[in-house]
Amino acid sequence: MNDKDFKEKLKKVKQFKIDNNERIVDLMEQLSNTGFNAKRLGRACKIYEEMILDDDCTIFFGLAGAIVPAGFQGIIHDFIESGFIDVLVTTGANITHDLAETLGYHHLQGDIDVDEINDVQLHDQNINRIYDVFLPNEVYEGIEDFISSLDIKNLEMPVSEFLKFLGEQIPDNKNSILKVCAKKNIPIFCPAFTDCGLALQLGFHYKNINLNHFKDMLKMVDLAWDAKVAGTCLVGGGVPKNFIFQSLQFCPNSAKYAIQITMDRPEQGGLSGATLKEAMSWGKVAHSAQTATIIADATIVLPIMYWYLKKVIEN
């Protein structure tokens, strides 16, 4: 690109302000004309909107970490309930904590300086800490009681099939991710399922259980292969991100739309911080794809993004 072409593509940064009549749709439009991560958030919202409006697009949503303990179970539920997710790939932690909340247990928070917390005392009081969120051991005891009561007919089903079965067994709950996915027949893939408390309890109580991860892998590849258009929203990175991307890598459908929300850096070569541009070299993201990477905490970004999508799509 020569200097003239470059300058012609530039436009003024709009100095941002909020007035009394501001709406979330207008807010995102304004942010799209600013800079840095504010601009990226505005762009990501528009890309997600286009994915939803594209009738041929299958939206693969990767959810890493443990966002449910922080209080965002309901946001993920609403993404699914609203039809904004077609395939969910997540961690065992999110599933475990979703089940805990659905069964009536709660994660706890308080006005506490995390630098002053005595974690040894917490352990003595049977309280577990997730940064500034706290989880009593009794929560896991309640999950164990529920798991031990299940009548699992097929101990070798795929993990995704078991998670649908699990969602069908739990009580109705307005925020449950497992329940809404079961009701709407949205597949949940958890490729590192054994890396969570729920799986440990399953293993303890059902000694012969051997949930099939390879069938899930092949099912995911089939979903990616059959998608006329593929779109991705990756919250964090890790296994969920790779599970989605490796399926797209071996299919003719590279992602036409790709959004990434991460706090990680690319320099150490880890997948969680790898850029979407890097993914193009693998054939995971199309060369002409619409992309946006937001370097920000997902607990801030997701509620804003859903708020925007709800207003612009459902109204």
N, C-alpha and C positions, 0 to 999 in steps of 0.2 A: 504494500500500500504506500503510495507516494504521499508527500506532505499535504498536497491539495485535497486528495481523497479523504485523508484522515480528518482534516479540519472541517470538511463538509459534513462529516458524520457526527460532529460534536454539537451539543445543544447546551443551553444555559442551565445551570443548577437552579432550581426553583427554591427560594428561601421559604422554608416551611413554617406554617402557623396554623393554629386551630381557632376557629370562630365558634360562636354559639350554635350554629346550624350544622356543624360537622357531622357527617355520617361515615360509617366505616368504609363504605364503597368509595366515597370521595377521599377519605383519608388515605386509602391504599393508592388511589390514583395520584394523589399528591406525593406520596412517598416514592412512587415510580419515577418521579422527576427530580429526586434529590440525589444523594450519593451514599457510598459505603453500604453498610448492611441494611439501612432503611430502604434504599433503592432495591436491594436484592429481595427484601421481604415483599415489597410491592410487586416486583416481577414474579416472584414465586406464586403469589396469590393469583395473578393473571394466568400463569401457566397451569395451575391446578384447575382454575375455572375452565380453561380450554380442554383439559383432559376430561372433565365431567361432561362438557357439551359435545365432545367427540363421541358419537354413538358407537364407533368401532373400537374405542380405546378400552383396554383392560388395565385397571389401576392396581399396581403392585405396591403395597405399603409396607415398608420395613420399619419395625419399632424395636430399637435396641434398649439396653439398660433396664431400669425399673421405674418407669414414669408413673405407674399406678400409685405407689406409696406417696408420691408428692401431691396427689390429689387430682390427677387428670384422667382417672378411669372414665369419668363421664364424657370428657371430650373425645376420647377414642371411641366410646360407645356411640356418640352422636355422629362422628364421621361415618361409622358403619351404618347406623340407622338411616342416615340421610342418603345413602347410596354413593358415598364418596370413596369407598374402598371396595375393590372386587376380590382381592387376595391379600390376606394379612400374614406377614412373616414376623415372628416376634421371639422374645426370649422366654425361657422358663420362669424367670423372675416375674415378668408381667402377668403371666398366667396364674402363678401361685398367689400373687397379691390380689389379682382380680377375684379369684375364688374366695380368698379371705374376706374381702369386702362384701362379696355377694352372700356369704354365709352369715353376715351380720357382725363381723369383727371389724376393728378399725385401726388404722394407722394414726399415730398421735403426734402432735406438734405443740410447741410452746415458745414463749419468748425467752429463748435460751441462747447464750453466747456459746457457740460450739467449741471455741478455743478454751472455754473454762469447764467443759464437761469432763467428769472423771469416768472414763469408760470401764474401769475396773469395778467401780461402784454400780454402774449400770448392769454389768454382768452378774454381780452379787444379787441384784434385785430382779434377775431374769428378764431384763429388758435389752433388746437389740437396737442398734442405732444405724440408720441410713442417713448420714450427714446430719440434718436437723429434724429428721423424722424418726419416730420411735415405735417399736413393735414388741409388745410383751410376748413371752414364750407361749402363753396360753392360746395365742392365735394359731400357732402351729399344732397345738394339741387339738384344737377344734377342727382344723383341716384334716388331721389324722383320723379323728373319729368319723368324719364324713367319708373319707377315702376307704376306710376299713369296712364300711357298710355297703359299698358298691357291689353289684352283681355283674361282674365283667365276664361276658360269655366268650369273647375271643381275646385271648391273651397275646396274639401275634398280629393284631390289626395295625395298620399304619398309625403313626402318631396323630396325624390330622383327623383320622377317623375316630380315634379315642377322644380327642378334644371335642369333636362334635357330640359324641356320646356323653361326655362329661357335661357339656352345655345343656344337654337335654335333661340331665338328672337334677340340676340345681334349681332352686326356686326362682320364680320371676323376680327380677330386680331391674329397676329403671336404668341402672348404670352398668350392668354386667356385660363385659366384652364376650365372654364365653357364651352367654345366653343369647345375645343378639345375633352372633355369628351362626349359632345353631338354628335359630328361627329363620334367618334369611339365607341359609345355606351358603354362607361365606366361608371358604376354607381357611383354617388357621394352620400354618406350618410353624413348627418349632424344631429346627434342625439340631439344636443342642439341648434337647429336652431333659436329658439326664443331669444337666447342670442346674438343678433347682431343688428346693425343698419338697415340692409336690412329687417329683419323680422319685426322690429318695424314699418317701413314704409309700409310694406304690411298690417299689422294689422290696421294702421291708415286709409288706403285707401280702404281696402276690409274688411268691418266690419264682414262679415259672413265667412271669411276664417277660415278653421280648418284643416290644413294639417295633414295627418295621420301618426303619428310617429310609431304606433304599426305595421302597414303594413311594414314599413321599417325594424323594428326589426325582423319580421318573414322572410322577404326577405333576410336579412343578414344571419340569421341562415340557410336558405336554401342554400345560396351560400357557406357557410362554410361546411355544411353537404355534398353537392355535390362535393366539391373539392376533387379530388383524392389525391392531396398533397397540404398542406397549407404552405405558406411562409408569413412572416410578416416583414415589415420595419416600425418601430415606431419612428416618429420624435417628440420628446417631449412625453408627456403622456396624462393625463386628460381623457376627455370623448372619444376622438377618440381611444385611446389605449384600454380603457375598452370595448368599443362597439365591437371592433374586438375580444378581448380576451374572452368576455362573450359568444360570438357566438361559438368560438372554444371549450369553456368549456363544452357546452351542445351538442357537436357533437363527433362522433368517431374520428375525424381528429384533433389531436393536431398538433401544428405547427412543421413541420420538420425542417424549417429554421426560425431563429428569429434574427433580428437586432434591436437594440435600440440605439437611439441618445438622450442623456438627460444631463441636468446639475443638476438634482435633486438628493437628497440623499434618501436612503431607511430607515434610522433610525426612521423617524417620522411616518412610516406606510402608507404614501400616495402612491397612485398608480403610480404617475409620476416618482418616484424614485425607485419603487419596482424592484428587480432584475428579470431577466429572469429565474433564478434558482427557485425563489419563485413561479413563474408562473407554474412551473412543478408540484408543490404540488396541484394545482387546475386542472391540466389536460389541461391547455391552451397551454403549450409547451411540446413537446414529450421529454421523458427522454433521448433519444438518439439524440436529435436535435443538429444541428450545430448552435451555438449562438455567438453573439458578442455584447457587450455593449460599446459604445464610450461615455465617459464623456467629452463632448465638445459642443460648440455652433454649432447648425445645419447650420447656415449661412456660416460656414467655411467648414463643412464636406460635405454637399450635392453637391456643385459644383465639389469638388474633386472626389466624388464618381461617379457622372454622367460622368465626363470626362473620368474616368477609364472605366466605362461600355460602353460608346460610342466607345472608341478605341478598346476594347477587343471583343465586341460583333458585332459591325457593320463593322469592318474591316476584 
